[in-house]
Amino acid sequence: MGIIQRIKSEYLYLTGAIRALKSVTQVAEAPDVTIVDRVEEWAIKWADNTALIGPRETYTYSQLNARANQYARWAIENGVTKGDTVALLMLNRAEYMAAWIGVAKAGGATACLNTHLTDKALAHCINIVDAKLLIIDDACWDNFLTARKQMEQKPAIWCLGGKRRGTKELAPAIDAQDASNLSSDQKTPLTSSDTCLFIYTSGTTGLPKAAKLTHYRTQSIMAGFSAAGKFTPSDRIYVCLPMYHTTGGILAPGSCLWHGGSVVLAEKFSATNFWDDIVHNQCTAFQYIGELCRYLLNTPETANETRHNIRIASGNGLRPDIWEEFQARFKVPQILEWYAATEGNAVYFNFDQKVGAVGRVPKWAEKKFVTEVVEFDIDEEKPVRGLDGFCVKCAPGEPGEVISKILNDPKRPSQRFDGYADKAATDKKVLRDAFEKGDAWFRTGDLMRKDKLGYMYFVDRIGDTFRWKGENVATSEVSEACTGYPGLKEANVYGVAIPGMDGRAGMAALVTDKDFDPVNLAQYLKGRLPSYAHPVFIRIKPDMEITGTFKQRKVDLVKEGFDPEKVEDQLYFNNPQSGKFEPLDKALFDRIIGGEFRF
């Protein structure tokens, strides 16, 4: 990095970090101010400004507050008070924010349910928050039915948009309520430390955990990211991410709402309609996450993809292998890549658009953003401890787990950790006595490496990285190495067990087109990956299964492995004898598990 570029980078991080930190500090220093107070202030300050433009309704700031007041009175009328939870199963629309803000005005908390969940997982999410009331979008009714018998509690069920047996109609009940602000004797006393929302982690394995978002955290997310992106009242942000997740429901809309801008909501992501929606609604910003940008790159070119007025794209998960192509093709002036988690306290911003980095903590900012990268044992899935019993910090460029110190200090507001609804789940995420007796650090569960200048690079999610031939293999790096091979559109890499072999062999599920030739893929990867990281098996799929937040699902793929009698998709084996990928049938499978091949 040249001296001029270095100076520019330092300036961007200095000004960006100061903006974000100042905004979040103001929230931390006002413990009696809640998101309810903010919304009522907005309704006065920007009364007639358009707040939310949704697929089914549009609200100005005053209308949003009025609708939230109606929800508040409905909640109070149905017994909701401080400490109670209302579960919300609803598709993206402006009404979504009105509902949870209204429950907050009543003193309760809203559990934002994943609209893709069914059966045991959905019932689990309702059970762990002990929901008193349950709001169901009629469009989500069939999902709910699969979970109903497994619910431990029996909350009163209110249906929005239809009339279902055993439920009450929500819309008429809300419409009948007074829309004015609650009087002082109707309000439940709240502070910023009270729970506002439960947002469920959307991991690729296991049952979801309900992360607590206090009124402080809800406001700090909005304030911090609004400042980082320099949002103004003239901004319009396009949000096609699910509102049940922090990014789509709090961070993205809050970035604009915090300063009087407008939020354009799509019911769901559509790669085909993405740029048309942005141009039609005159958006100046959009939020991305996970593989969303790759899906956009895989679409045919359209006129609107460069006719837009986008000034900034904000998000996390833009992989380095497509970063420059994405920015150049769609003519996006600024990409604000960042790293954060719903429940976490480690936050990084990439203010200078360093390709591939999730962000940076300069030396001068390390006392404000207290994070470390520590050596990690892949087999034991825990940080390495030295002879003194404390964690070992990684050298520059060495991958390890990112941990962030837990502090409740207004001067370092980003370091708070509020945990989950389940105390046991909270305890599992806390690393104690990391560097001194009595300290506590949040375990992110993410492996990263930090270079000499403080740039952070995502390596893999713990549990995705696996060992093969005594070496650690990062699935993300294998996926990136596959990029560029003719006909290969998407790769999802994971490890599978081979009987009699230590560790796990690499396997890649691939989405391809007619130009894909599996035979020469092994040769293509030579020089791009060390031999131990080459996939041993590949599986051709018509499309990739993803979570609601565009993360690739792996758990079922791992379970199915490479047995052609269990997998309907075409399988290939990277034969060490020929050095090429060959079709994998039952006879070849039997030879592999019989120990014929030496890897």
N, C-alpha and C positions, 0 to 999 in steps of 0.2 A: 504494500500500500504506500503510494507516494505521499510526500509531506502535505501537499495541498489537499489531497483526498482525505488524509488523516485529520487535518484541521476541520474540514467540512463535516466529516463524520462526528467528531467530538462536539461540534456546534449543534448538529441535529439531535444528538443524544442529550446534550445539556438542556436545550430548550424543550425538547419533547418530554424528557423525564420531569423537568420542573413543572411543566403544564399539568401533567397527569398527577404528579405527587401533590401539587398545590390543591388541585380539585378534590382529590380523595381526602387530603388532610382536613379540608373544610368540612367534609362530611363527618370525619372522625371527631372533630372538635365540637360537634353539635349533637350530643347524645340524645337530646329530647326531640329531635326532628326525625320524623319517619317519612316513608315514601308517601303516605297519606297526606302529610303536610305539603310535600312537594307538588303533588297532583293538584291540590287546591290552590296553591300559589300559581301554578301554570295556567289554571282555568281563569285566573284574574289577569295575569300578565299577557297571555296570548289567547284570549277568549275565542276569537273568531278565526284564528289560524287553524288550518287543517292538521290534525294530529295523526289520525289513522285512516288509511284508505284500504279497505278490505274487500274481499270478493263478495261479501254479502251486506256490508254496511260501512258507512264512512262517518267518522266523528271529528268535530272540531275539539279543541281543548276543553271548552266549556261543556260540550255534549258528552265527552268522555267522562268528565267528573260527575255530571248529572246521572249518567247511566250507572256509574260506580256507586253513587248514593242510593240508587234504587236496589242494587244488589246488596248493599250494606243493610238496608232496612229489611229486605227479604231474609238475609242471614240471621239478623237479630230476632226477627219474628219466629224463626225456626230454631231458636235456642243456641245459636253460635255465640260464643264469647271467647275471651282470652284463653288460649291453650287448646282450643278446638281446631279440628282440621276439616276442610271441605275438599273432597277429591274431585278433580276436573278432567274429564275425558272429552276433548273438543278439538276439532280441526282448526287450522289457522283462520282467524277472522278478527275483526276489531273487537267484537264482543268478548274475546278471550281476555284481553287486558282489563276490560271493564269488570269482568267477573272477579278476577283475583284482587284487583284494587279494592273492589267493594267488600270482599271478605276481609281484607286487611283493615278497612275502615270499621268493620264490626269487631275487630280485635283478634280474628282468627287467622289461620294460615291455610294456603291452598297447596294441595299436592297435585303437581302437573303430570298427569299420566300419559305415558307413551301410547300414541294412537295405533301403533303397529303391534302392541302386545296382545296376547290372548291367553286363555287357559290359566295354568298355574302361575306364570310370571305376572300376569295382570292382577290376579287375586292377591298374590304376594305384595304387590305395590300398594294395594288398598289396605291390606291387613296391617302392614308395619307402621302405618301412620294413624291407625285407629280412626278412620274417617267417620265423622258424624253425619255428613250429608254427601251425596254423590250426584254431580251434574254430568249428564251424558248427552253428547251431541247425537241426534237420531242417526246420523251417518255412521256412528261407531257402535250402534246397538248390537250388531251381530258379534263383534269382538267381545263385548261385555257378557253376552249370554254364555260364552265358553268358560267364563271365569266365575259366574254367579254362584254355582254350587260349592265352590272352594273358598268362598269368603267366610272368614271367621266371625266378623261382625255383620250386622244387618243395617247399614245406614239407610236413611230415607233417600229414595232415588227420584231425581227430578230430570225429566227429559226435555231437551231443547230442540224444537223443530218437529215434534211429532207427539203422539199419544200412545204410550205402550202400557201393556197390562202390568199392574203392580207399581206404576210410577205416577208422578204428578207432572202436569205440564208446567214448564218453567216460564216461558215467555209471558203468558197472561199474568202470572204472579209477580213478575218483575215490572211489567208495564203498569200495574196497579199501584206501585209504590211512589211515594213522594220523592222528587228528584233534587230537592234542596239539600244543602250540607247538613249533616247531623248537628243537633244542638249539643252544647257542652255536657248536659246531663245524659245524652244518649251515647256519647263517645266512651270507649274503653281506654283508660290511660295506658299509653304505650311508650316505649323508648326504642332507640335504634338497635338495642340488643335483643329485642323480641323477634321471634320467628315470623317471617313474612311468607316464605314459600318453601316447599320441598321439591327439589329437582332431582330426578333419578339419574344415576350414572348409567351411561349407555354402553358399557363395556361389551366385548365380544364373547365373554364367558361368564357363567354364573348368573345368579339372580341379581337384579338391580338393587343398589343401595340408595336410600333417600337422603340426599345431602341437604342440610339446613341452610337456607339463605335468610339471614336476619334482615331487618330493615336497613341496618348499616351496610351489609354486604350488597344488598340489592341496589342501594343508592351509589355505593362506591364503584360498582361495576359500570353503572351508567355514567357517572361523573368521570371516572378515569379514562374510559375508552372514548368518550365524547371529546375530552381534552386532547388525548393522544392523536385523534383523527382531525382535530381542529374543525369540529362541526359548528355550523351557524344556523340561524333561522331560515336561511335560503336553501338549505340542503334538503334533499329527498333521498332516503335510503330504501333500496329494494331488498325485501326480506322474503326469501322462499324457503328458509330453513324452518324446521318444526318449532312451534312456540312452546312446546313442552320442554324444550332444552334451553339452557342458559343463553347460548349464543343467539338463537332465533327469538326467544321470548323476552329476554332482559337486555343483553348486551347490544344487539343490533338496533332494536327500536329505541332503547334508552339513549344510545349515542345521539340520536336526532332529537328525541323528546326533551332531553336535558337542556337544550338551547332553543327550543321552539320550532324545530324543523318538522318535516312530515315523514311518515312511515308508510310505504307501499307494501302491502301484504299479499303474497300469493298463497293459495291453499297448499300448494306443494311445488317442489322443484320440477321444472320442465326444461330440458336442454333446448328443445325446439322453440319454445316460446320465450326463453330468457331475455334475449336482446330486444325482441319486439315489445315485451312488457316494459323494459327499461326506457326505451325510446318513447313509447306511448305515454308513460307517466312522468317523463322528463326527470328521471332520477339522476342524481349526481354522485351516488355511492351505492355499493352493494356489499353484502357480507357473504363470504365463502367459508367452507370448512371441508376437511377431508379431500375426497376425490372429485368434488364438484367441478373444479377447474379442468380436470382431465376429461370429464364427460363433455364439457363445452368444446374442448379441442377436438373431440371425436365427431363433432357435428359438421355437416357441409357448410361452406361459407355462405353468409347472407349479407345483404346490404346494411341492415341495421346494426350488425356487430361492430361497425366503426362510425355509425351516425350518431352515437350517443353523446351525452354530456357528462359522462362519468369523470370525476376528478380523483377518486380514491376507491380502491378495493381493499377491504379489511377482513382479515381472517387468519386461520391457522391450518396447516396441513398442506400448503402448496409445495409440492415436491420439487427438488432442484432440477430434476431431469426435464421438467416441462415449464419451469418458471419463465425463462427468457422467451420461449416460443409463445407462451400464453400472453405475456405482456406486449410482445411485438404484434401478434396477430390481431388482438382486440384493442390495441392502442389505449391501454390503461396507463395514465400518467404516473400514478403512485400506487404501489402495493404496500400496505401496512401489514406485514406478517407479524404474528405475536404468538406467545405461548402462555396458556393459563388453563385452569381446570375449574369446574363448577365448585368443588369443595376445597380446592387447593389454595396455597398462599405463595406459590412461586409464579412470578409474572415476568415475562421478557417481551420487549418490543424491538422490532427491527426497523428503526427510524431511517436508516440510510440505504435500505433496499439491497443489502448484501445478499446476493443470490445463495439460497440454500440454508441460510441462518434463520433460526427462530427468533433471534434477538441478541442483545448484548447487555452486559452490565459493566460499564467502565470502572476503572479503579476508584474514581472519586465517588461512585454511587454504591459501592459495596457495603457501606455501613447503613444505607437506607434500604437496600434490597439484599437481605442476608440469605444467600443460597450457596450451596457447595455441590461439587460432583465428587462422589466417593466410590472407591473400588467396590465392585459387586461380584458376588459368587453366583454364577449362572445356575449351577447344580442345586445349591441350597436356597437360591432365590432370596438372598439377604445380603446386606452390606458386609464387607470384610472388616474384621477387627484386628488391630495390631497386637503386639505383645503386651502393650499397656492397657488393652481392653477397649481402646477407642477406635473410631472409624479412621480409615486411611484416605486422605485426599488424593484425587487423581492428578497426575502430571498433565500439562497441556497436551491435547490431542488424544488422551487416553479415555476410552468410554467408561462411564460409571453411572450410578443412579443419582439423579438430582434430588437433593433434599433442601428444605427451606425452614429456617428457624421459626418456631412458634412464639410470637410475642403479642401482647395486648398493650400496645404503646401508640398513642395518637401521633407521635413523631415518626413512627414507622408503621403506618396504617395497613400496608399491604401484607403484613406478617401475621394477621389474625387467622385463626382456624376455628370454625364453629362446629365442625363435625357432622355426624349423621343422626338420623332418628334413632338408630340402633347404637348403643354405647359400645358394644363389643366391636362393631365395625369401625367406630371412631378410634378405639384403642389400637387396632391393627395398623392404622395409618400413621401412628406416632412412633418415632424412633427416639428412644431415651438414652441419655448418657452417651451421646455421639462423640463429643469432644471434651466434655467435662461433666462431672457428676451433677445431676439435676437438670441438665438442659433437655429440651424437647424439640424435635424437628419433624416436619411433615414429609412423609415419603410419597413422592410423586408417582412412583411406579414406572417412570420413564428413564430410559438410558440415553444419555447425551454425552457429547464431548465438547470441551471448551478449549478454544485456541489461545494463543499468547495475548491476543488483543481483547479477549473476553467474549468473542462471538460464540454463541451456543448452537450446536448442530444436533438435531434429533437423530438418534441411532435406531432405537426400537422400543417397543413396549415390553416391559418385563413379562415373561411368559411366551412372547413371540420369538425372542432370540433363543437359539438352541445350540447344543454342542454336537459336533460331528468330527470324527478323527482327532479328538482332543482339542479342537478349535471352536471358538464361539462364532456362530453365524448369525448376522443381523438380517432379518427378513427384508427390511426396507432397502438395504444395500443391494440385495440380490434382485429385488423388483426393479430398482433403478438401472441395474446393469442390463436387464432384459430389454429396456426401453430402446427403441430404434431398430429392433430386429423386424424385417419386413413382415407385415401381416399380423404382428402382435399388438393388440390394442390395450390389454390390461393384464397385470400379473398379481397374483395373491400367493405369497410364499409362506410355507410352514414346515414343520418337521414331523416325520413319521417314523415309527419304530420298525426295525427289521429284526426278526428273531435271531438271537445269537450275536447281535452287534451292539456295541456300546453306543450310547447317545442316540441321536435321531438323524435320519437322512433327509436331505432337503427335497421338498416336493413343491411344485408350482402349479396352481390352477390358472389357466390362461384363457382369456377371451381373444379370439382371433378372427381374421377374415380369410377370404379365398386365397390370398397371397402367402399365407403362412406355410412354411415347410419345416416340419419338426426335425428332419434329419440333420440339417446343418446348424441347428441352434447350439449344440455343444461346441462346435468350432468357433462360432460367433462369440461365445462367452470366454474363450481362452484369451488371456491378456486383460480382460475386463474384471475377472474375479479370480481369486486363488482357487486351486483345484478343489479343495475341501468344501468350498461354498457353492460349487456347481450343483444345480438340482439333479437328483438321482432319478426322479420321476416327474412327469408332467401330465396334467389332466386338462383336456380341452372342454370348456364349458360354453354354452350359448350366451350366458350373461353371468355377472358376479353378484352374489348376495351381499348386501350391505346393511348396516344399521341405519336408523333414522337420521343419523348425523354423518352419513357417508363414510363410515369406517367399514373396512372389509371384514366379513364374518369368517372365522377360521375354525371354530370349535367342531362343527359338524364335518368339515373337510378332514380334520385330524382323525376323528373317529372312524371315518370311512376308509382312510388310508389308501392303499394302492391295489386292493384286491379286485380283480375284474369281475368277480361274481357278486360284489357288493356295489360296484360303481358302474352306472350305466354309460357315463361319458367315456370317450376314447382315451386310453392311457398309453403312455410311452415310457420306456426304460432307457436310461443313459448307460448303455452297455460298455463297461470298462474294457472289454475285449476288442470291440470294434471302434470305440470312441465316438459312437453316434447314438442318437435316440431311435429306438426300435419299438414297433407296436408291442404292447404288453398284453398277452393272452394268458389263459389259465396254465398252459404248459410252462411258459417262461416264468410266471409267478411262482410255480412250484419249485423251479430250479433256484430262484432267488432265495426263497425261505428255506430251501434245503441246504443252503450254504455253498452253492457251487461257485459263486462269484466272490472275488477278493476286491474290496473297495479301498 
